[in-house]
């Protein structure tokens, strides 16, 4: 049985302490990689464990893999086992508010075939604003043996992008801000621009006041960008495969399931200077 893609604070608060619910704090700051762990140590949702973007939700490899390459399925399953996550658990991910980092864990769990996974709408910011409890106590859970059964079809590698770049079978939807998409600025990666033929859907447009827009509104907006392209042909990209997951999540909320994610994204694409680029 699957679970709702989004969960609100009241629903989660009613299930705190439920043995079948596992919560992960995914707060992360690209400019300050240690900040999320520091914030977690100060205060987090009761029962939550920390998932570090760089250490737990990505693997360290050479730069040709991009800034946040996926860990191997075996490594990610081993990490889930150390956290005591079981395949039948309902996992809830949250971050500081917008859901970008939480969406990465949501998508990775879906990639591993985990059925029940949700993102806390509004994150810890909304949770605290609603007067709900936080703690500095770190919960302990018995280890599990999480199975390795990735759904390879959900992830697209660089070779697949290259081979289908101009045949019309794949639409790259870039989640970066418009100025980065156009190549007018690039605050993170060494080269500005985009993968040729991409369209832009800034992931920040999925939100209204820190929460996801209603499903009907998201559907209307995505359908306008897709212009008839079926979700199964959509491949999400961004700078390093994190914000891309936010658009994948938003499409699920909108009732447009079946899209895929290119985890290497722009930071992997530009590692080979022979790959084509666009600006403007």
C-alpha positions in Angstrom: 0.0 0.0 0.0 1.3 3.4 -0.9 0.9 6.6 1.2 -0.1 10.2 0.4 2.8 12.1 -1.2 2.3 15.0 1.2 1.5 14.8 4.9 0.4 17.7 7.1 1.4 18.5 10.6 -1.8 17.5 12.3 -1.8 14.1 10.6 1.9 13.4 11.5 1.5 14.7 15.1 -1.3 12.2 15.6 1.1 9.4 14.6 4.2 10.4 16.7 5.5 7.4 18.5 3.8 5.0 16.1 6.3 2.1 15.6 5.4 2.0 11.9 6.3 5.7 11.2 9.9 6.8 10.7 10.8 10.5 10.4 13.9 12.0 8.8 15.3 15.5 9.1 16.8 16.4 5.8 17.8 20.0 6.4 20.7 21.1 4.3 22.4 24.3 3.1 24.6 24.1 0.0 26.7 27.0 1.2 27.0 25.6 4.7 27.1 21.8 4.5 27.4 21.3 8.3 24.4 23.6 9.1 21.7 20.9 8.8 23.3 18.6 11.3 23.8 21.5 13.7 20.2 22.5 13.4 19.1 18.9 13.9 21.3 18.7 17.1 19.6 21.8 18.5 16.0 20.8 17.8 14.1 18.4 15.6 10.8 16.5 15.4 10.4 13.9 18.1 11.7 10.5 16.9 13.4 12.0 13.8 16.9 11.0 12.7 19.1 13.1 10.5 19.8 12.4 6.8 22.8 14.3 5.6 22.7 15.3 1.9 26.4 14.8 1.3 27.1 11.8 3.5 23.8 9.8 3.4 21.9 10.9 0.3 24.8 11.1 -2.1 28.1 9.3 -2.6 31.5 10.9 -2.9 33.1 10.2 -6.3 35.1 12.0 -8.9 33.6 15.2 -10.3 32.5 13.5 -13.5 29.6 12.1 -11.5 28.2 15.5 -10.5 28.1 17.2 -7.2 25.5 14.8 -5.6 25.8 11.5 -7.4 23.5 8.7 -6.1 25.0 6.2 -3.7 24.9 2.7 -5.0 21.7 0.8 -4.1 23.7 -1.4 -1.8 25.2 1.5 0.1 21.8 3.3 0.4 20.1 0.0 1.6 22.9 -0.4 4.2 22.3 3.1 5.4 18.5 2.5 5.7 19.3 -0.7 7.6 21.5 1.2 10.1 18.7 3.6 10.7 16.4 0.7 11.4 14.0 1.4 8.4 11.9 -1.5 7.4 10.2 -1.8 4.0 6.8 -1.7 5.6 7.4 1.5 7.5 5.8 4.8 6.5 8.8 7.2 6.2 8.2 11.0 6.5 10.9 13.4 5.3 11.1 17.0 6.2 13.5 19.9 5.8 13.6 23.6 6.7 10.4 24.4 4.8 10.4 24.2 1.0 10.8 20.5 0.7 13.8 20.4 -1.7 16.1 18.3 0.4 13.2 16.2 1.8 12.2 15.5 -1.8 15.6 14.0 -2.5 15.0 11.4 0.3 11.4 10.9 -0.9 12.6 10.1 -4.5 15.5 7.9 -3.3 13.1 5.8 -1.3 10.8 5.5 -4.3 13.8 4.6 -6.3 14.4 1.7 -3.8 10.9 0.6 -4.2 9.7 1.9 -0.8 5.9 2.3 -1.1 5.0 4.4 1.9 6.9 7.7 1.9 5.7 11.2 2.4 7.1 14.8 2.7 5.9 17.0 5.5 4.3 20.0 3.8 5.9 23.2 5.1 8.7 21.3 6.9 9.8 22.1 10.4 9.1 25.8 9.8 5.3 25.1 9.6 5.5 22.5 12.3 7.0 25.0 14.8 4.6 27.7 13.6 1.7 25.4 14.5 3.1 25.0 18.0 4.0 21.4 17.7 6.8 19.8 19.8 10.5 19.6 19.0 13.3 17.9 20.9 17.1 17.6 21.0 16.8 13.9 22.1 18.2 11.5 19.5 16.0 8.4 19.2 17.5 4.9 18.8 16.0 2.1 16.6 17.1 -1.5 16.2 19.0 -2.1 13.0 17.2 -3.8 10.1 18.2 -5.7 6.9 16.8 -3.4 4.2 16.5 -5.3 0.8 18.3 -4.1 -2.3 15.7 -3.8 -5.0 16.1 -0.5 -6.9 13.6 0.6 -9.5 16.2 1.4 -12.1 13.6 2.9 -14.5 13.1 5.9 -12.2 16.7 7.1 -12.8 18.3 8.2 -16.1 22.0 8.2 -16.6 24.1 10.5 -18.7 24.5 8.0 -21.5 20.7 7.8 -21.9 20.4 11.6 -22.0 23.1 11.8 -24.6 21.6 9.1 -26.8 18.1 10.5 -26.8 19.0 14.2 -26.7 17.6 15.0 -30.1 15.2 12.2 -31.0 12.1 13.7 -29.4 11.6 10.8 -26.9 12.7 12.7 -23.8 11.9 16.1 -22.4 14.5 17.5 -20.0 12.7 19.7 -17.4 15.3 21.9 -15.6 14.4 22.8 -12.0 16.9 25.6 -11.6 16.0 29.3 -11.4 15.4 31.0 -14.8 18.7 33.0 -14.8 20.8 29.8 -14.3 18.7 28.0 -16.9 19.4 30.8 -19.4 23.1 30.8 -18.5 23.0 34.4 -17.3 24.4 33.5 -13.9 25.9 30.4 -12.3 26.7 30.7 -8.6 27.6 27.1 -8.0 28.9 25.2 -11.1 31.9 26.3 -13.1 30.0 26.5 -16.4 26.7 28.3 -17.1 24.0 27.1 -19.4 21.7 24.2 -19.9 21.3 20.8 -21.6 20.2 21.5 -25.2 16.4 21.3 -25.7 15.6 21.6 -22.0 12.6 23.5 -20.7 12.5 25.3 -17.5 10.3 24.8 -14.4 11.9 26.5 -11.4 11.1 24.3 -8.4 10.3 27.4 -6.3 7.2 27.8 -8.4 5.8 24.7 -6.9 5.3 26.5 -3.6 3.0 29.1 -2.2 4.0 30.5 1.2 6.4 27.6 1.9 3.8 24.9 1.2 3.0 23.1 -2.1 0.4 24.7 -4.3 -3.0 22.8 -4.6 -2.8 19.7 -6.9 -5.1 21.2 -9.5 -3.0 24.4 -9.8 0.2 22.4 -10.0 -1.3 20.2 -12.7 -2.4 23.2 -14.8 1.1 24.8 -14.5 3.0 21.6 -15.4 0.7 20.8 -18.3 1.4 24.3 -19.7 5.2 23.6 -19.6 4.9 20.0 -20.9 2.7 21.1 -23.8 1.3 17.6 -24.4 4.5 15.7 -23.5 3.4 12.6 -21.4 4.9 12.3 -17.9 6.7 9.1 -18.9 8.9 11.1 -21.3 9.8 13.8 -18.7 13.3 13.6 -17.2 14.0 16.1 -14.3 17.3 17.8 -14.1 18.8 20.7 -12.1 22.3 21.4 -10.8 23.1 18.2 -9.0 19.9 16.1 -8.9 18.3 17.5 -5.8 15.9 20.2 -6.9 15.0 17.9 -9.8 13.4 15.6 -7.2 11.2 18.5 -6.1 9.7 18.8 -9.5 9.2 15.0 -9.6 7.4 15.3 -6.3 5.3 18.2 -7.5 4.2 16.2 -10.6 3.1 13.3 -8.3 1.1 15.8 -6.2 -0.4 17.1 -9.4 -1.6 13.6 -10.5 1.1 13.4 -13.2 3.1 10.3 -12.1 5.7 8.4 -14.1 8.4 11.0 -14.7 12.1 10.2 -14.1 15.2 12.0 -12.6 18.6 12.5 -14.1 20.7 12.5 -10.8 23.9 13.7 -12.4 22.2 16.8 -13.9 24.1 19.8 -15.1 27.1 19.3 -12.8 27.7 15.9 -14.4 26.8 17.1 -17.9 29.5 19.8 -18.0 32.2 17.5 -16.7 32.8 16.4 -20.3 33.6 19.6 -22.4 32.5 17.7 -25.5 28.9 17.6 -24.4 26.7 20.3 -26.1 25.4 23.2 -24.1 22.9 26.0 -24.7 22.4 29.5 -23.3 20.0 32.3 -23.9 
